[in-house]
Amino acid sequence: MPTQEKEQAIQEFKDRLQQSKVAIATRFIGINALQSTVLRKKLRDENVLLKVYKNTLVKRALDELGLSGAVKYLEGPTAWAFCADPVAPAKVLKEYNKEVEKVSMAGGVLEGVVISKEQLDALASLPSREALLGQLVGVISMPLRNFVSVINAPNRDFVNVLDQIRKKKEETQAA
């Protein structure tokens, strides 16, 4: 590869890394074309870009960015998954690993910090953004629901007292 193309590839990797919240080094040795296509589609559905770079060029880019700790994840053919959502690619890759064991996360970079495979697995086990927002709405709305219940309690109690008086009058009239 001519030097100009190498420099462009290094700059492209650095730009993608800086524009993404997460970049995951992925191993995929021994998968066939169909498995690769399925993986790419699943990642694309989550707005994840999967791209293969030469390890020597990635090493230079990581060194230039002060992320030399991620160099240890460059073993054999490595694809990089870039995404603005830090959880989505980890979830997709972990789920796909259950179907195709040859695809696995090696490590990566999360918002400028080198992270391990174990940390990526923990990230993948987090609920989705929508689920977290739903939980947050539930937590926020609980005090409001309790407040409304307390406000309505006197009216509800009053209606119950009136209902009991009505029942007692019916019982005495029937007797």
C-alpha positions as a LaTeX table, in Angstrom:
\begin{tabular}{lrrr}
\hline
Residue & $x$ (\AA) & $y$ (\AA) & $z$ (\AA) \\
\hline
Met1 & 0.00 & 0.00 & 0.00 \\
Pro2 & 1.52 & 3.37 & $-0.97$ \\
Thr3 & 2.41 & 5.73 & 1.84 \\
Gln4 & $-0.34$ & 8.23 & 0.96 \\
Glu5 & $-3.02$ & 5.51 & 1.24 \\
Lys6 & $-1.56$ & 4.35 & 4.56 \\
Glu7 & $-1.68$ & 7.89 & 5.94 \\
Gln8 & $-5.29$ & 8.25 & 4.77 \\
Ala9 & $-6.24$ & 4.92 & 6.42 \\
Ile10 & $-4.57$ & 5.98 & 9.69 \\
Gln11 & $-6.36$ & 9.34 & 9.61 \\
Glu12 & $-9.69$ & 7.66 & 8.78 \\
Phe13 & $-9.31$ & 5.29 & 11.74 \\
Lys14 & $-8.40$ & 8.15 & 14.08 \\
Asp15 & $-11.39$ & 10.21 & 12.87 \\
Arg16 & $-13.82$ & 7.30 & 13.30 \\
Leu17 & $-12.42$ & 6.58 & 16.77 \\
Gln18 & $-12.77$ & 10.20 & 17.85 \\
Gln19 & $-16.30$ & 10.55 & 16.41 \\
Ser20 & $-17.61$ & 7.37 & 18.04 \\
Lys21 & $-18.38$ & 6.77 & 21.69 \\
Val22 & $-17.16$ & 3.20 & 21.36 \\
Ala23 & $-14.86$ & 1.27 & 19.06 \\
Ile24 & $-14.71$ & $-2.49$ & 19.56 \\
Ala25 & $-11.92$ & $-4.71$ & 18.23 \\
Thr26 & $-13.62$ & $-7.83$ & 16.92 \\
Arg27 & $-12.14$ & $-11.19$ & 15.98 \\
Phe28 & $-13.83$ & $-13.09$ & 13.18 \\
Ile29 & $-11.43$ & $-15.82$ & 12.07 \\
Gly30 & $-13.12$ & $-18.62$ & 10.15 \\
Ile31 & $-16.55$ & $-17.20$ & 9.40 \\
Asn32 & $-18.06$ & $-17.64$ & 5.95 \\
Ala33 & $-19.46$ & $-14.94$ & 3.67 \\
Leu34 & $-23.07$ & $-15.55$ & 4.73 \\
Gln35 & $-22.21$ & $-15.23$ & 8.43 \\
Ser36 & $-20.26$ & $-12.06$ & 7.70 \\
Thr37 & $-23.19$ & $-10.59$ & 5.77 \\
Val38 & $-25.65$ & $-11.43$ & 8.56 \\
Leu39 & $-23.34$ & $-9.85$ & 11.16 \\
Arg40 & $-22.87$ & $-6.69$ & 9.12 \\
Lys41 & $-26.65$ & $-6.37$ & 8.62 \\
Lys42 & $-27.33$ & $-6.76$ & 12.35 \\
Leu43 & $-24.71$ & $-4.14$ & 13.12 \\
Arg44 & $-25.97$ & $-1.80$ & 10.38 \\
Asp45 & $-29.51$ & $-2.06$ & 11.83 \\
Glu46 & $-28.07$ & $-0.61$ & 15.07 \\
Asn47 & $-26.12$ & 2.14 & 13.22 \\
Val48 & $-22.80$ & 0.40 & 13.81 \\
Leu49 & $-20.03$ & 0.58 & 11.24 \\
Leu50 & $-17.82$ & $-2.52$ & 10.95 \\
Lys51 & $-14.55$ & $-1.97$ & 9.13 \\
Val52 & $-11.31$ & $-3.91$ & 8.78 \\
Tyr53 & $-8.02$ & $-2.03$ & 8.97 \\
Lys54 & $-4.49$ & $-3.34$ & 8.81 \\
Asn55 & $-3.25$ & $-3.94$ & 12.36 \\
Thr56 & 0.02 & $-2.11$ & 11.72 \\
Leu57 & $-1.88$ & 1.02 & 10.68 \\
Val58 & $-4.25$ & 0.77 & 13.65 \\
Lys59 & $-1.27$ & 0.41 & 15.96 \\
Arg60 & 0.20 & 3.64 & 14.61 \\
Ala61 & $-3.14$ & 5.44 & 14.97 \\
Leu62 & $-3.60$ & 4.20 & 18.54 \\
Asp63 & $-0.07$ & 5.23 & 19.45 \\
Glu64 & $-0.67$ & 8.71 & 17.99 \\
Leu65 & $-3.87$ & 9.06 & 20.04 \\
Gly66 & $-2.21$ & 7.89 & 23.26 \\
Leu67 & $-4.25$ & 4.67 & 23.35 \\
Ser68 & $-1.36$ & 2.21 & 23.14 \\
Gly69 & $-3.10$ & 0.00 & 25.70 \\
Ala70 & $-5.53$ & $-1.13$ & 22.98 \\
Val71 & $-2.70$ & $-2.48$ & 20.82 \\
Lys72 & $-2.86$ & $-5.79$ & 22.73 \\
Tyr73 & $-6.24$ & $-6.46$ & 21.07 \\
Leu74 & $-4.67$ & $-6.48$ & 17.58 \\
Glu75 & $-4.06$ & $-10.19$ & 17.19 \\
Gly76 & $-4.85$ & $-11.76$ & 13.83 \\
Pro77 & $-7.57$ & $-10.40$ & 11.56 \\
Thr78 & $-9.39$ & $-7.67$ & 13.45 \\
Ala79 & $-12.49$ & $-5.71$ & 12.47 \\
Trp80 & $-13.46$ & $-2.56$ & 14.30 \\
Ala81 & $-17.08$ & $-1.74$ & 15.20 \\
Phe82 & $-17.69$ & 2.01 & 15.60 \\
Cys83 & $-20.86$ & 3.49 & 17.06 \\
Ala84 & $-22.26$ & 6.57 & 18.80 \\
Asp85 & $-24.28$ & 4.29 & 21.11 \\
Pro86 & $-21.84$ & 2.64 & 23.53 \\
Val87 & $-24.10$ & $-0.34$ & 24.26 \\
Ala88 & $-25.50$ & $-1.34$ & 20.84 \\
Pro89 & $-22.42$ & $-2.89$ & 19.21 \\
Ala90 & $-21.46$ & $-4.80$ & 22.35 \\
Lys91 & $-24.99$ & $-6.25$ & 22.56 \\
Val92 & $-25.07$ & $-7.26$ & 18.89 \\
Leu93 & $-21.60$ & $-8.83$ & 18.98 \\
Lys94 & $-22.30$ & $-10.71$ & 22.22 \\
Glu95 & $-25.61$ & $-12.05$ & 20.87 \\
Tyr96 & $-24.04$ & $-13.02$ & 17.54 \\
Asn97 & $-21.25$ & $-14.81$ & 19.40 \\
Lys98 & $-23.92$ & $-17.18$ & 20.77 \\
Glu99 & $-24.81$ & $-18.15$ & 17.17 \\
Val100 & $-21.30$ & $-18.02$ & 15.69 \\
Glu101 & $-18.60$ & $-18.59$ & 18.28 \\
Lys102 & $-15.88$ & $-17.52$ & 15.85 \\
Val103 & $-16.99$ & $-13.90$ & 16.20 \\
Ser104 & $-15.87$ & $-12.35$ & 19.47 \\
Met105 & $-15.00$ & $-9.05$ & 21.09 \\
Ala106 & $-11.34$ & $-8.66$ & 22.01 \\
Gly107 & $-11.44$ & $-5.24$ & 23.66 \\
Gly108 & $-11.86$ & $-1.67$ & 22.61 \\
Val109 & $-12.00$ & 2.02 & 23.36 \\
Leu110 & $-14.92$ & 3.66 & 25.17 \\
Glu111 & $-14.91$ & 7.46 & 25.04 \\
Gly112 & $-11.12$ & 7.63 & 24.94 \\
Val113 & $-10.50$ & 4.91 & 27.54 \\
Val114 & $-9.19$ & 1.43 & 26.71 \\
Ile115 & $-11.59$ & $-1.28$ & 27.89 \\
Ser116 & $-11.28$ & $-5.05$ & 28.14 \\
Lys117 & $-13.47$ & $-7.87$ & 26.83 \\
Glu118 & $-14.91$ & $-8.33$ & 30.32 \\
Gln119 & $-15.91$ & $-4.67$ & 30.47 \\
Leu120 & $-17.52$ & $-4.99$ & 27.05 \\
Asp121 & $-19.47$ & $-8.03$ & 28.25 \\
Ala122 & $-20.70$ & $-5.99$ & 31.23 \\
Leu123 & $-21.65$ & $-3.18$ & 28.86 \\
Ala124 & $-23.57$ & $-5.65$ & 26.68 \\
Ser125 & $-25.57$ & $-6.85$ & 29.66 \\
Leu126 & $-26.96$ & $-3.37$ & 30.35 \\
Pro127 & $-30.60$ & $-2.79$ & 29.39 \\
Ser128 & $-31.26$ & $-0.93$ & 26.15 \\
Arg129 & $-31.50$ & 2.85 & 26.13 \\
Glu130 & $-35.29$ & 2.62 & 25.75 \\
Ala131 & $-35.56$ & 0.26 & 28.74 \\
Leu132 & $-33.42$ & 2.58 & 30.88 \\
Leu133 & $-35.54$ & 5.57 & 29.87 \\
Gly134 & $-38.68$ & 3.59 & 30.75 \\
Gln135 & $-37.25$ & 2.78 & 34.17 \\
Leu136 & $-36.35$ & 6.43 & 34.67 \\
Val137 & $-39.88$ & 7.55 & 33.77 \\
Gly138 & $-41.26$ & 4.98 & 36.23 \\
Val139 & $-39.02$ & 6.26 & 39.02 \\
Ile140 & $-39.91$ & 9.87 & 38.28 \\
Ser141 & $-43.65$ & 9.22 & 38.01 \\
Met142 & $-43.93$ & 7.14 & 41.22 \\
Pro143 & $-43.94$ & 10.14 & 43.61 \\
Leu144 & $-46.55$ & 11.84 & 41.42 \\
Arg145 & $-48.77$ & 8.76 & 41.48 \\
Asn146 & $-48.38$ & 8.55 & 45.26 \\
Phe147 & $-49.21$ & 12.26 & 45.59 \\
Val148 & $-52.37$ & 11.87 & 43.50 \\
Ser149 & $-53.35$ & 8.86 & 45.60 \\
Val150 & $-52.92$ & 10.85 & 48.84 \\
Ile151 & $-54.96$ & 13.76 & 47.45 \\
Asn152 & $-57.78$ & 11.41 & 46.41 \\
Ala153 & $-57.79$ & 9.51 & 49.72 \\
Pro154 & $-60.21$ & 11.83 & 51.61 \\
Asn155 & $-62.72$ & 11.71 & 48.75 \\
Arg156 & $-62.39$ & 7.94 & 48.49 \\
Asp157 & $-62.77$ & 7.54 & 52.25 \\
Phe158 & $-65.80$ & 9.83 & 52.27 \\
Val159 & $-67.45$ & 7.79 & 49.52 \\
Asn160 & $-66.71$ & 4.59 & 51.47 \\
Val161 & $-68.31$ & 6.04 & 54.63 \\
Leu162 & $-71.40$ & 7.08 & 52.65 \\
Asp163 & $-71.60$ & 3.61 & 51.10 \\
Gln164 & $-71.41$ & 1.96 & 54.54 \\
Ile165 & $-74.16$ & 4.26 & 55.86 \\
Arg166 & $-76.33$ & 3.37 & 52.84 \\
Lys167 & $-75.76$ & $-0.36$ & 53.45 \\
Lys168 & $-76.63$ & 0.02 & 57.15 \\
Lys169 & $-79.85$ & 1.88 & 56.33 \\
Glu170 & $-80.77$ & $-0.83$ & 53.80 \\
Glu171 & $-80.15$ & $-3.51$ & 56.45 \\
Thr172 & $-82.27$ & $-1.71$ & 59.06 \\
Gln173 & $-85.11$ & $-1.08$ & 56.58 \\
Ala174 & $-85.06$ & $-4.74$ & 55.51 \\
Ala175 & $-85.26$ & $-5.93$ & 59.12 \\
\hline
\end{tabular}
